[in-house]
């Protein structure tokens, strides 16, 4: 559960890093497409383990619909996020469904997700301490959760990018470290593959 929720935050942050400061400058640098898809490679270093866990796949963010996070290797699985629910799928089988009406955590996580996507800075600033800098056409941002419950779930997050986020790093309370690198980003209707449209 903890890893899934952390992945959701990373997906949201990777899709749209609008919680950044200096806000006006970074927001002016960020592209804001209706649809954004691309590839990701995630490396997770667990405290006490020598060999990192590596996974890769695709993600899509579609305005008004939500986020699709598809891990393709080493084991296929899909996370689908909408405003009121989180669905975890193994193939076509739903292995977990969390609804905001039953699980308060869903409302918190999805609240952060949609705040990131919609640039709701009031909500983000109430949850995170934000520190950022701009150099040329690149920027860096650090997000540190204010709420102890959010800290336990996501820890500290740092992002780097330009028009889009290029990488995300996260360190949780237990010392686990996660890095996600994004590539092959595409926008517009053709960015979403037919099988992804069916899952949204």
Buried (B, 14 or more C-beta within 10 A) or exposed (E): EEEBBBBBBBBBBBBBBBBBBBBEEBBEBBEEBEBBBBBBBBBBBBEEEEEEEEBBBBBBBBEEBBBBBBBBEEEEBBBBBBBEBBBBBEEEEEEEBBEBEEBEBBBBBBBBBBBBBEBBBEBBBEBBEBBBBBEEEEBBBBBBBEEEEBBBBBBBBBBBBBEBBBBBBBBBEEEBBBBBBBEEBBBEEEBBBEEBEEBB
